[in-house]
Amino acid sequence: MKPASLACVLLVATACARAEPGVPFAPDASTTPMPDAFVPPAYVDSTQLCKLLSNRNSSDPTANDVQHSANVLGADLGIPVVANNRLYLMFGDTIGFTGIWPLGESHPDSVGYGLDSASAIAAQPSLLCNRLGIITVPPAQSIGPTMDAAIRADFAGVAMLAPMGHELAEFIRNPSGPPGSTSFLHLPGDFEVPSGAFSVGGSIYVFYTTVVSPTNIDMQGSYIAKWVQPSTTGPFAYQILHQVDQRFDANGPLHGRFINIAAEVMGEYVYLFGTGEYRRSSIHLARKKLTSLDTPGGFEELGEVVATPGYGELSVRYFPSIKRWMLLAEELSPSSNRIVAHFAERPEGPWSGPVVVHDMTDASFRTDYCCASEDNCIGQQFFNCNRTGFYGTYLLPSIIETADRFTVTYTMSSFSPYNVALFQAEFTK
């Protein structure tokens, strides 16, 4: 039986849970949204540029053909970061197409990259629709080519190196591999995924989540790792630097508010926008000097910037040409599931109220993007809406401008089928 035919059933226990809305929460009546500092840009329209990893179903390639170029059946997230004029996409739990990382295992993460320069992709983001590569290990070290002559190499799972004086088990609690396996303790597994990334001096810094255990995949810790010399060849490893925060107990360095972290560099600081309890949190801000990135501590908490609860993963960018910060994320409540944008002139805010970009209850959105089944997503159809909603919207670092409007480009994930798409949204200035 082809792996794709089991995807919907078994992904519920892995990537599905990260995408599920979860149990409705009771908002704290004492919290109220921050007041608007200015009239935010108005949302105009959005469009899907393409599906990046698979087409009609997980086994059906797009022009990128990751199934045969990198032995990838599916992945999610796709956090963009630029280093040395190369755009990388940090994917989450990645399932193998043939012979590797099958359904039912804990899955490592993978990294994609643009075959064109980052500056070329900034001008024409659709280049990623047919010119996206996945970092692989050499064919001689790959299993896929021995099982299917059409597969050229296996994707390289993201590996970690422990900081001096520490063990990997402090950071990786659900390593990749079959249940109970100890063969891949250096590969973060299901739900131990990248949540944000930025680059400084040609190196990439990545924030990662830590879960409780293989049987409790609640994300309760975070750490920062460094990819010293990013490249497009594998295998490769990140050097874990130090813990950022945790909510396993009451002693989190940042009070358990920075588990999923979006990061953006400005001036001498990196600004961290964080959430704590997954998809039940407000958004908090902290910053750290770039000169002390590699050493523990040194975070300066700046307070709550979006008080409404219901956030998990998120993305934040500063766009210099329009002099605005933009936050894009899924906002979940007991009655709605939507993608919203917030805007501010400064990272500390005040931030605008939510500008709705996508709404899962919108009839026109569902008509455009809901599949009849996960095995038959025709054209731009992207979600089996009976089983999944959108999540993981991550902004690319550049915008496209006209005289009175600007367009942002972002990734968006689905777990049924398990895929990442590239979207654009237009706003007034």
N, C-alpha and C positions, 0 to 999 in steps of 0.2 A: 504494500500500500504506500502511495506517495506521502511524504511528510505533510503536504498541504492539506490532505484530507482529514488529518487529526488536529490541525492547528486550532480550530475554534474550541474544541473540547479541552485540550490540555493547556492552552494558553491561559485559561481561567485561573489556573494555579500559579502562573508565573506573571507574565507582563499584564494580563488582564486585570489583576488586582490593583496594579498601580493606576490603571485607567478608570477603574470603577468609581462612581461617585461616592460610595460608602454610605454609612448611616447618617441620616440627617442630624444636625447639631442644633442646639438651642443657643442663639447668639446672646452674648452678654449685653444686657440692656443698658449697661453703663457706657458702652462704646458707641461712638457716633462718627460718621465719616468726617475727614478733614474738610474744612471749607475750601471752595475754589479760590485760588489766588488770581485767576484770570479765566476768560472764556477759552476752553480748550479747543483745539482744531476739531472740526466736524468731520465725522466719518462720511465718505461719499459712496464707496463701492469696494468690492473685493473680487478676486478671481483666483482660480487655481492655475498655476503655470504648468504643473505636471506632477505625476507620482514618481518618486525617485527610485524606489526599490523594486516594486512589482506593479503589474498592470491589472489585468482582469482578476487575478488571484495571486497568491504568494508564489506559485510556481511559474507564473507567466511573466517573462522578463519585460522590462521597459528598454529603452534605447541604451541605458547604462549596463544592462545585462549583468547585474551583480551576482546572479545565480551561478553563472559560468566563469566570470572573471575572478570572483572571490569566494565562491561556495557559500553564499548568503541566501537564506530563505526569507528572513525578515528581521527587522530591528525597529527601534523607536528613538525618540528624542532628536538627535541631530543638532547639537549646540554649536553654532558657528564661532570660530575664532581665527584671526589672521596673524600669522607670523612669517616674516621674511617674504612678504608679498605672496603668500600661499594661504588659501582659505581651507581650513580643516572643519569637518563636521564630526563632533563627538557623539556617536550613537550609544544607546543603552543596550540592554540585554539582547544579544544577537544569536539567532538560531541558524544552524547549519542547513545547507540544502541537501547534501548527499554525504553520508559517512561521518560527519562531525557534528558535535553539539546538537544532538537530536532533541525533540520535544520530550519533556519529562526530566531533563537534567537542569541543573543550575547553569545559567548561560553567561559567558564572558561578554565584555563590551568590544566594540570595534570602532575604527576611525576611518572616515571618508575624507576625500580631498578633491578640490577642483583641479582638473587637468590644465586649466588656463590660469593665468595670474589672478591674484585677488583683485587687482585694479580692473582687469577685463571683466570679471564677474560682477563687480560693483556697477559697471556701466550696463551689463547685460546679464542679469541673474539667471535667465533661462539657459545659459550655458551649462548649468548644473543638470539640466534635464537630459542631456545626452553625453556630457563630458565630466561625469563623476567617477572617481576611482575609489577603491577601498584598499587600505594597506593590507598586504598579504605577506605570508612567509614564503620562502623560496619553493618552487614547485617540487624540488627533491625532498622537502620536509613536509609536503602536503599529502593528505589522505585522499582528498577528492579526486585528483587526476588518476589515481590507481583504480578508482571505481567507475569513473565516467570520463572518457577521453575528451569530452567537451569542456570539462572543468579544468581551468588553467592553474589554479592555486587556491589554497585555503586562506580565509581572512586571518589576520593576526589578532589574537585576543589581547586586550590591554593587561599588561603585567605591572606589578608593584614591587618596589624595593623598600624594605623597612628602614626607618631612620635608626641611626646608631643608638644602641642601648634599648631598642624596642623590638617586639615581635610582631610579625604580620597579623597574628590573630587579634591584636588589639584594635586593628582597623578593618580587617576582612573577617566577618563572622559567618558569611554564607558563601564560601568559595565555589568556584565553578566545578562542574563535573557531576557524576551520578550521585544520588543521595548517599551520604556516608563516606564518599570518596575523600582521600587525602592527597590525591595526585596533583591537584592544581591550587594549592593553598595561596599561590601568588597571584591568582586571577580573581578579582572581585566577581561575584556571581549575581544572581537575580536580585534586583532592587538595590544592589550596591553599585550605584551608577553615577555618572557625572551629572552635576546640577548646574554648573556654571564654569566659565573659563575666560581667561584674558591672557594677553602676552606682554612681556616686558623684556627688552634687550634681546629679542630673538628667541627667548624661551617661552613656553606655554605653561601657565599655572592652571590647575584644574581642581575644582572643589568636588569631593566625592561624598556620598552618603554611606552610612553604616547601619545595618539592621540589627535586630536583637539576636536572631539565630536563624538557622535554616527552616525552622518550624514556626518562627514568628518574624515575618518580613516587614514589620513596622520600622520605618526609617527613623532612628533615634540618635544618630551621631553624624558628625561631619569632620572631614579633614581636608587638607590641601596638599596636593602633590605637584611636582615639577617635571615637565618634559624638557630636559635641558637642551637637546638638539633635535627639534622636530624634523622628521623626514617622511618620505613617502614609501619607505621600505621597512619590512619587518623581519624578524621580531624586534620589539622595542619594549621599554619599560619606563614608568614614571618613578621618580624618587619621592616617596612620602616625606613631607617636611614636618608636619605636626598636626595635632588635633585643633579643630576650630571651635566646636561646640558639641554638647551632648544633652540629652534629656532622659538618660537612663535613670538618673536620680536628680536631686535638687541642686547639684553642684556644677552645672554646666557653666563654662567660662563666660558665655554670653546668654545665660539664663534659659538655654534650650530654645532660643528664638531663631537660630541660624543653622537649620538642618539642610533645607534646600536653599541654595544661595545663588543669586545672580550678581555678577560683578562687572564694574566698569571703571576704567582708569581715567582720572582727570588730575592734571597737575602732579603733585608729589604723593598723591594718595590713590589707593584702590578703594572704591566704595562698594560695600556689600549690602544687598537687599535680601533679607532672609525671612523664612517662615519656619515655624516650629512643628506643631502637630499637623500632619499632612492633610491638606485641603480643609482645615478647620481654623486656619491661622489668619491673623492680621499680618501686615508687613512691617518689618523693622529695618532700620538703617544703622550701619556701623562703617568705620573706615580704618585703614591702616596705612602707614607710610610705606612707600615702595622700597625704601632703603632697609626695611626690617622684614621683608616678606618671608625670608627663609628661617626666621627665628620665631619661637612660640610667643604667644601673647601679643601685646601692643595694639590690641583693637580698641578703638574709641567708639562707644555706643552713642548714637545720635538720636535715638528715640523711634517712636512709631510714626510711619509716614502714611500708611493706609490702614485705617482702624477697622474697616469692615472685615469680619472673619470669612473664611471660605477659600483661602489660597494655599497652594502647594508649590509646584514648580513655577518659575517665573523667569522673565527676560527683561533686561533694562539696557537702554542705550542712550548716549548723549549724541545728538546730531548738531554739530556746530553751525551748519549753514542756516538752520532755523532757530538756533539758540534755545532748544528745548530738550529736556530729558523725556524719554518715553518708556513706560512700563507696559508690557503686554503679558497677559496671563489668563488662565482659566479661573473664573470666579464661580464658586459653587455655593448654592444655598438650598434649603429644603424644597424650594419651588422652582429653581432654575439652574441651568448649566450653560454658561456663556463665556465667550472670550471677550475680554474688555481691555481697553487701553486707558492709562492715566498719563497725564502730562504735568510737567513742572519746569520752572526756570532754574531751580537749584536742586541738588540731590536731597537737601533737607526739606524741600517743599516750601510752602504748602502745595500738595498735589491736587490736581483736579479730581472731580468725581469721575466715575467710570463712563467711558465712551464705548458703547456696545459695538463690537465688530462682527461677531457671530453669535447666534443663539440657537441651541438645539431644538427649541420649540417653534422656530420660525419655519413656516410651511414652505417658503421658497427655497430656503437653505436645504431642507430635507429632500425636496424634489430634485434639486441639483446634485446632491452628494450622497444620498442614501442608496445602498445596493439592495437588490432583491434578496441576495444571499452573499455570504463572504466569498463564495467561489465564482461569482459572476458580477464583478464591479465594472460595468461597462462605461467606457469614456471617462468622464471626470468623477463618476461615482467612486466614493472613497471609504465609506463606513457601512458596515452592517448595523444599521441604527437600532435594530432590535437587541443588540448585544453590546454596543459600544457608543461612546461619544468622543469628541475631540479632546486632546490634551497636548502638552509639550509644545507650545508655540514659542519659538526662539527667533529673535530678530537678527537678521544679517546686519553688519555694521554700517552699511551705507544706504542712503536714500536716493531716489530719482526725483528731480524737481522740475516743475514748470513755473510759470509766472505766479500762479495763485494756488498751486496744489503741490503736495509731495506724496510719494509712494514708498511704503516700506515693504520689504520682502521678509518672509519668515517660514520656518518649517512648522509642520503640524503632524501629530501622530495619531494613528488608529491601531487598536490591537485586534480588530476583527474586520478585515484581514490585517495582519501585523505589518505595518507599512508607514512610511514617512512621505508626505507630500510637500510641495513648495507652493506657497500662496503669496499673493500681494494684496495690500489694502491701500486705498487712496484716501487722503484727508485734505481738507482745505487748510491753508496756512493761517 
